Amino acid sequence: MRAVLVLYFKYFLKWDDDLATSIYHTFVALCYLTPILGAIVADSWLGKFKTIIYLSIVYAVGQVAMAVSAIHDITDTNRDGTPDNMTFHVVLSMVGLFLIALGTGGIKPCVAAFGGDQFGDHQEKQRRTFFSVFYLCINGGSLLSTIITPILRAQDCGIYSQQKCYSLAFGVPAALMVVALIVFIVGSGMYYKAKPEGNIMLDVCKCIGFAIKNRYRHRSSKYPKREHWMDWAEEKYGKLLIAQIKMVLKVLFLYIPLPMFWTLFDQKGSRWTLQATTMDGNFGSIVIQPDQMQTVNPIFILTLVPIMDSVIYPLIKKCGLNFTPLKRMTVGMFLAAVAFVCAGVVQLQIDKTLPIFPSTSQSQLKLLNMGNNSITVQLTGNKTVNLHPHWASDDYFTFEEEQIDVTVGSPSFTKRIVLTKNERQTLLFPSSISDEWQLMEDLTSKPQEGNNAIRFVNGMSRAVNVSVAGASFGQIQPLYFSNYSQIKNGRKAFTLQSGSQSCEFSREFGFGSSYTFLIPSTMTFGTNCQESISEVEDIKPNSVHMALQVPQYFFITAGEVMFSVTGLEFSYSQAPSNMKAVLQAGWLLTVAIGNFIVLIVAELAKIPKKWAEYILFASLLVAVCIIFSIMAYFYTYIDPAEIEAQFKRKEGDNDDDEDTKAKLRKVEAEMARRGSVSSDDEDQRSKQTSF
Ligand SMILES: C[C@H](N)C(=O)N1CCC[C@H]1C(=O)O
């Protein structure tokens, strides 16, 4: 659904680019923020199973709201194909997105933790495989949707008038969500469903609050120190709850540097896609659009997850290396930094091929002879240029002056031309040099999104209408020019029309070029005017191939697999039984914070050299990676189930209360059912292991 969301904002709701991207990023960040709510509901009140079901319904309703909001016919009272009450569509789609974000919050942390719950402590290897498969599924879904939803959107649909079918692009995921929910409910009898233990988050907050207050009350040196500040809650709260809170706080503390990874990771959707717009996406039989390069990430995940799990990790283990989860995450961060170094190197290659645009103290001028005779042009600074008929100077001349004198032909004719700083312009010489000279404003940056910027100059003495599929240059007056139109890559056929006469010419376009086509006065209309049209290349097409981005995608994805899949499993294995979903949400919170940092960084980091920006980000991540590895070195792995069992046994021994003993018997029966009593730990994780 995300694949078409920005397009829906732009083309259906008619929002500008800035509003569309801001709402898009806010929605994505919200999707990683709401898990904290879903997790609290699951761990304290409903349990994971019911939370997944209820919030999946919320999600599906949100998706249906999106599908309905995209039916233009609902408010199209005059049946002209555009909605007449846009407020209705905006409000409904915002409600839909909010429900989807809320539903995501219920599903994302609970599905991961609920999946983890299905394995006993002796099934650590299988549980790790589950988290890998879970990650594969997320990304398999993402890959399929990026392929399928744009196809659905491209269909025409409607009752009164046919429009692009966003309602189908949103409706099909809604239907699939309902199917998924039914499948999940049908399997109900097969799942292990851990019971929620009351309002655990409220207890946690109260316990932490009490520990802080109590510590403050006993701040004088006459009171003996306690091992941990949470131990100051012992007067009022049970040892088990305090131990569980310590486990969670230890992990959350370790998470502090992690948003930096996601800050880099999420820039592949923005900075890397922008980089791709300055590259050549022609892969022979297929042409890749800049934003399609992002699909390389899920493709690599689908291949790298099984390779890591079945080849790389076992190989490292065979070499006798203890590749603990925190070591994997550190290596993952380092690989992401390597990916940004690769992006920097690619940027250096791109920069070599980019035109040199005028600085703020400079202006640039190109000369174009519309006439049928050669002319000699003299510019300030003794620059002399010979221009053949229908010909332009090879490149732009750069000037520091604010105005220059231009002298043409003999007997000579001189005009003073006022230049604009920081701008590129083209000066048009008419056939009769004493006629008016036109000055066109040219582009001072590459066209956006890898498009090509095209314009026409009409050297004829009659108006000409120029059109091409998907763009129109309109009626161009004699000896005048059109505005730029953006066209995609590929072969384009242009139709030139004047009165009842017309002719065609076609040309192949790459990515990111800019051309001025001159319709000479000598041109005759017929079926083909290919030979007559003169072309002037203002900006060269992109020449650095998009394939050069593959290494950076490889490293960021390898880093993601090591960092993110391991992080999911680590968050589960180190969480106390009653806060498994909460720690999953804590993990997803690092993604949300990373997304917010991207929004801030995008505003602040205005380094003129893009390659330097990539290297700066890589260096920052390496620094964070070093801090994380030091924190990880001091982290001691725990087995929460074992610790909880010990506390429960102790509580049982000290307490003759039948109710407590009954509770303990229940816990032990449950643990035995899940196999946590006999732990045949087959790999590196011992009960208490360091980094
Ligand atoms: C899209 C990523 N490849 C991905 O799967 N994720 C990024 C953030 C965490 C994870 C997800 O759960 O969406």
The ligand as an SDF file (V2000), in Angstrom:
LIG
                    3D

 13 13  0  0  0  0  0  0  0  0999 V2000
   11.7420   -2.6540    5.0350 C   0  0  0  0  0  0  0  0  0  0  0  0
   12.8530   -3.2570    5.8140 C   0  0  0  0  0  0  0  0  0  0  0  0
   13.5790   -4.1700    5.0010 N   0  0  0  0  0  0  0  0  0  0  0  0
   12.2650   -3.9570    7.0470 C   0  0  0  0  0  0  0  0  0  0  0  0
   11.8580   -5.0740    6.9480 O   0  0  0  0  0  0  0  0  0  0  0  0
   12.2040   -3.2770    8.2250 N   0  0  0  0  0  0  0  0  0  0  0  0
   12.7100   -1.9550    8.4370 C   0  0  0  0  0  0  0  0  0  0  0  0
   12.3680   -1.6270    9.8390 C   0  0  0  0  0  0  0  0  0  0  0  0
   12.1890   -2.9250   10.5310 C   0  0  0  0  0  0  0  0  0  0  0  0
   11.6950   -3.8450    9.4730 C   0  0  0  0  0  0  0  0  0  0  0  0
   10.1880   -3.8870    9.5740 C   0  0  0  0  0  0  0  0  0  0  0  0
    9.7000   -4.5540   10.4910 O   0  0  0  0  0  0  0  0  0  0  0  0
    9.4950   -3.2300    8.7790 O   0  0  0  0  0  0  0  0  0  0  0  0
  1  2  1  0
  2  3  1  0
  2  4  1  0
  4  5  2  0
  4  6  1  0
  6  7  1  0
  6 10  1  0
  7  8  1  0
  8  9  1  0
  9 10  1  0
 10 11  1  0
 11 12  2  0
 11 13  1  0
M  END
$$$$
